[in-house]
């Protein structure tokens, strides 16, 4: 998105478990214009390791552009 080049942004991940015991990870991007929901991932079958979370979030850093991301925030889930 063009705004990402004008305004540095944060990538935020939020993990939680729904009523069906599925592990879900939401990805949001925040910049000075506001926060955008980007994706919700059913991570129930994904092994929840640091490496897997890094791979997931690194894809978003690459998509937004490394030079446009100032931080990645997780909830340590």
Backbone as a chain_set.jsonl record, in Angstrom:
{"seq": "XXXXXXXXXXXXXXXXXXXXXXXXXXXXXXXXXXXXXXXXXXXXXXXXXXXXXXXXXXXXXXXXXXXXXXXXXXXXX", "coords": {"N": [[0.834, -1.174, 0.0], [0.481, 2.27, -0.724], [0.482, 4.125, 1.38], [2.069, 2.925, 3.31], [4.629, 3.476, 2.537], [4.801, 6.166, 2.978], [4.209, 6.44, 5.668], [5.629, 5.015, 8.438], [5.06, 1.736, 9.784], [3.506, -0.6, 12.107], [3.471, -4.091, 12.616], [1.117, -6.255, 13.853], [0.387, -9.07, 15.787], [-2.133, -11.202, 17.017], [-3.003, -13.731, 19.018], [-5.392, -16.287, 19.759], [-7.815, -18.554, 21.226], [-10.683, -20.082, 19.956], [-14.209, -20.886, 20.576], [-14.418, -23.461, 19.65], [-12.045, -24.544, 20.249], [-10.024, -23.948, 18.462], [-6.931, -22.631, 17.432], [-6.347, -19.373, 16.655], [-4.789, -16.852, 14.715], [-4.563, -13.481, 14.357], [-3.661, -10.94, 12.069], [-2.661, -7.646, 12.014], [-2.151, -4.343, 10.732], [-0.706, -1.351, 11.68], [-0.616, 2.11, 11.212], [-0.03, 5.664, 10.96], [-2.439, 6.442, 9.873], [-4.299, 4.69, 10.847], [-5.534, 1.453, 11.997], [-5.414, -1.621, 10.299], [-7.114, -4.605, 9.614], [-5.651, -7.522, 8.449], [-5.427, -10.339, 8.054], [-6.719, -13.495, 9.133], [-5.683, -16.427, 10.608], [-6.075, -19.877, 10.787], [-4.445, -21.539, 13.037], [-4.388, -23.977, 14.199], [-3.376, -26.472, 13.393], [-0.805, -25.828, 13.018], [2.415, -25.999, 14.3], [3.051, -24.356, 17.187], [5.589, -22.583, 17.347], [8.494, -20.556, 17.893], [9.877, -20.3, 15.5], [7.894, -20.87, 13.53], [6.07, -18.764, 13.996], [7.743, -16.627, 13.403], [8.16, -17.094, 10.644], [5.557, -16.703, 9.667], [5.052, -13.977, 10.361], [7.207, -12.754, 9.114], [6.587, -12.969, 6.419], [4.646, -10.991, 6.187], [6.16, -8.734, 6.829], [7.853, -8.679, 4.621], [5.925, -8.265, 2.611], [4.866, -5.736, 3.239], [7.165, -4.294, 3.201], [10.358, -4.164, 4.267], [11.688, -1.812, 4.929], [9.634, -0.17, 5.673], [8.558, -1.022, 8.036], [8.501, -0.526, 11.459], [8.313, -1.929, 13.805], [7.425, -5.153, 15.197], [4.731, -6.511, 16.81], [3.705, -8.785, 19.241], [1.466, -10.908, 21.123], [2.6, -12.762, 22.695], [1.529, -15.315, 22.621]], "CA": [[0.0, 0.0, 0.0], [1.26, 3.496, -0.852], [0.593, 4.766, 2.69], [3.147, 2.324, 4.074], [5.869, 4.141, 2.165], [4.76, 7.504, 3.57], [4.09, 6.337, 7.122], [6.126, 3.753, 8.969], [3.955, 1.013, 10.406], [3.741, -1.723, 13.008], [2.729, -5.309, 12.325], [0.625, -6.747, 15.138], [-0.276, -10.378, 15.757], [-2.947, -11.453, 18.192], [-3.425, -15.125, 18.998], [-6.423, -16.655, 20.729], [-8.494, -19.825, 20.986], [-12.132, -19.863, 19.881], [-15.066, -21.829, 21.315], [-14.194, -24.816, 19.133], [-10.666, -24.871, 20.628], [-9.09, -23.684, 17.366], [-6.002, -21.537, 17.669], [-6.415, -18.401, 15.568], [-3.838, -15.746, 14.774], [-4.966, -12.336, 13.546], [-2.573, -10.042, 11.705], [-3.122, -6.281, 11.781], [-1.089, -3.386, 10.453], [-1.035, -0.043, 12.226], [0.203, 3.256, 10.823], [-0.639, 6.904, 11.452], [-3.798, 6.557, 9.329], [-5.188, 3.789, 11.569], [-5.206, 0.032, 12.057], [-6.123, -2.422, 9.303], [-7.105, -6.059, 9.755], [-5.115, -8.069, 7.21], [-5.624, -11.772, 7.856], [-6.928, -14.377, 10.272], [-5.132, -17.717, 10.227], [-6.349, -21.005, 11.669], [-3.128, -22.1, 13.329], [-4.601, -25.175, 15.02], [-2.496, -27.556, 12.961], [0.547, -25.295, 12.959], [3.15, -26.126, 15.554], [3.249, -22.995, 17.67], [6.972, -22.382, 17.751], [9.032, -19.247, 17.53], [10.225, -20.342, 14.077], [6.665, -20.769, 12.728], [5.548, -17.4, 14.127], [8.642, -15.768, 12.637], [7.865, -17.291, 9.219], [4.272, -16.063, 9.402], [5.17, -12.519, 10.435], [8.199, -12.314, 8.133], [5.885, -12.808, 5.135], [3.998, -9.676, 6.206], [7.222, -7.723, 6.765], [8.261, -8.633, 3.216], [4.846, -7.685, 1.808], [4.778, -4.304, 3.546], [8.462, -3.71, 2.883], [11.167, -4.104, 5.487], [12.025, -0.413, 5.223], [8.432, 0.52, 6.148], [8.12, -1.599, 9.311], [9.351, -0.091, 12.568], [8.271, -2.929, 14.868], [6.459, -6.245, 15.138], [4.196, -6.666, 18.162], [2.961, -10.027, 19.454], [0.925, -11.015, 22.475], [3.314, -13.85, 23.359], [0.57, -16.423, 22.735]], "C": [[0.882, 1.242, 0.0], [1.485, 4.157, 0.501], [1.749, 4.2, 3.506], [4.476, 2.979, 3.749], [5.951, 5.533, 2.774], [4.831, 7.455, 5.088], [4.625, 4.995, 7.58], [5.01, 3.054, 9.727], [4.445, -0.097, 11.326], [2.91, -2.904, 12.524], [2.382, -5.932, 13.67], [0.008, -8.126, 14.937], [-0.965, -10.597, 17.092], [-3.441, -12.885, 18.109], [-4.456, -15.404, 20.075], [-7.033, -17.986, 20.337], [-9.995, -19.577, 20.992], [-12.897, -20.944, 20.648], [-14.889, -23.274, 20.876], [-12.762, -25.29, 19.395], [-9.674, -24.75, 19.468], [-8.196, -22.52, 17.766], [-6.026, -20.633, 16.448], [-5.381, -17.308, 15.798], [-4.34, -14.669, 13.829], [-3.743, -11.479, 13.272], [-3.186, -8.689, 11.37], [-1.912, -5.416, 11.466], [-1.565, -2.025, 10.916], [-0.066, 0.993, 11.691], [-0.536, 4.51, 11.281], [-2.066, 7.105, 10.945], [-4.794, 5.65, 10.043], [-4.691, 2.357, 11.527], [-6.068, -0.729, 11.061], [-5.992, -3.899, 9.643], [-6.65, -6.632, 8.422], [-5.477, -9.539, 6.988], [-5.915, -12.451, 9.191], [-6.519, -15.773, 9.827], [-5.539, -18.763, 11.252], [-5.019, -21.722, 11.873], [-3.223, -23.37, 14.165], [-3.643, -26.302, 14.665], [-1.036, -27.119, 12.864], [1.207, -25.515, 14.318], [3.499, -24.711, 15.995], [4.657, -22.833, 18.244], [7.399, -20.986, 17.338], [9.331, -19.208, 16.037], [8.988, -20.17, 13.198], [6.081, -19.359, 12.799], [6.419, -16.421, 13.349], [8.336, -15.872, 11.147], [6.573, -16.583, 8.828], [4.414, -14.539, 9.358], [6.174, -11.975, 9.424], [7.576, -12.14, 6.751], [5.221, -11.434, 5.064], [5.019, -8.55, 6.167], [7.679, -7.573, 5.324], [7.196, -7.963, 2.355], [4.744, -6.174, 2.009], [6.056, -3.594, 3.115], [9.24, -3.492, 4.168], [11.465, -2.669, 5.907], [10.84, 0.365, 5.786], [7.952, 0.041, 7.514], [9.069, -1.149, 10.419], [9.362, -1.091, 13.72], [7.244, -4.006, 14.556], [6.038, -6.51, 16.576], [3.413, -7.972, 18.23], [2.424, -10.042, 20.882], [1.522, -12.193, 23.229], [2.418, -15.06, 23.581], [1.185, -17.703, 22.228]], "O": [[1.923, 1.261, 0.657], [2.563, 4.697, 0.751], [2.348, 4.916, 4.308], [5.363, 3.032, 4.602], [7.043, 6.026, 3.056], [5.437, 8.321, 5.718], [4.13, 3.95, 7.158], [4.112, 3.71, 10.256], [5.617, -0.473, 11.324], [1.777, -2.731, 12.075], [3.252, -6.113, 14.522], [-0.797, -8.327, 14.027], [-0.452, -10.228, 18.149], [-4.22, -13.218, 17.216], [-4.405, -14.835, 21.165], [-6.792, -18.487, 19.239], [-10.524, -18.945, 21.907], [-12.297, -21.808, 21.287], [-15.174, -24.201, 21.634], [-12.319, -26.298, 18.844], [-8.612, -25.372, 19.487], [-8.653, -21.546, 18.364], [-5.757, -21.081, 15.333], [-5.134, -16.895, 16.931], [-4.521, -14.916, 12.637], [-2.887, -11.312, 14.141], [-4.103, -8.591, 10.555], [-0.792, -5.716, 11.879], [-2.672, -1.593, 10.596], [1.149, 0.793, 11.708], [-1.577, 4.405, 11.93], [-2.825, 7.871, 11.539], [-6.003, 5.81, 9.873], [-3.578, 2.081, 11.081], [-7.279, -0.524, 10.978], [-4.897, -4.386, 9.925], [-7.193, -6.276, 7.377], [-5.797, -9.939, 5.869], [-5.42, -12.033, 10.238], [-6.963, -16.248, 8.782], [-5.366, -18.558, 12.454], [-4.535, -22.422, 10.984], [-2.237, -23.788, 14.773], [-3.155, -27.007, 15.548], [-0.145, -27.942, 12.653], [0.61, -25.241, 15.359], [4.157, -23.965, 15.269], [4.877, -22.934, 19.451], [6.739, -20.327, 16.534], [9.071, -18.201, 15.378], [9.019, -19.412, 12.228], [5.646, -18.816, 11.783], [5.91, -15.498, 12.712], [8.26, -14.855, 10.459], [6.503, -15.939, 7.781], [3.946, -13.895, 8.419], [6.012, -10.859, 8.929], [7.988, -11.262, 5.993], [5.227, -10.789, 4.016], [4.777, -7.518, 5.542], [7.872, -6.453, 4.851], [7.523, -7.178, 1.464], [4.555, -5.427, 1.049], [6.025, -2.431, 2.713], [8.826, -2.731, 5.043], [11.491, -2.354, 7.097], [11.025, 1.457, 6.325], [7.04, 0.632, 8.091], [10.279, -1.359, 10.337], [10.297, -1.11, 14.52], [6.323, -3.805, 13.764], [6.879, -6.708, 17.453], [2.56, -8.235, 17.383], [2.877, -9.28, 21.736], [1.013, -12.582, 24.28], [2.528, -15.748, 24.596], [0.534, -18.748, 22.241]]}, "num_chains": 1, "name": "protein.A"}
